[in-house]
Amino acid sequence: MSTLNVEQRRKSSFVHQTPNLVENALLSLDEAAACLRMSRRTFYRKRPQLVASGLKQVRDQKRYKFPASSVRQFIDTAVKTGTLVRN
């Protein structure tokens, strides 16, 4: 049994996901939501606030895609400020 607490496990699992983001890749909504540790439904609901807070989105025909570099930058900013969206 692991002696890591919940916060340490979450950080360690996130560290393993982050390097796999290719800088020029466009992430689907599901992939972006997974990187932000949100459900698809929560991501849909919060998307306007996330975009207003700096997350970039690209329209690919009828769907939105999210640049991996933007998602990474958004996560870094959220970690530094301690909040996901600006008020």
Phi, psi and omega in degrees: 000137182285143178264004178287140176280175186300316182297318180294320178295319180296317179296317182293322179290326178291322179300325179288332180280320189300315182296340181283353179283118177279132188303321184267004183284149173255124182267143174288171179300318179297318180293318178297318178298319179296319178296326180271004180057048178234156171283163178301317181297315178296320179298316177302315183292322184268353185307315178301321178290322179295318179294319178295334180271358174124355177287127181269145177226149181236135179274119178246097188056253182259355184246153173269141174237157184234120179301134181300323180295325178291320179296316179298315179296320179298318179295316178301316179296319180296323179293318181293318183274340180082009179220151184276322182235151176283149176267000000 
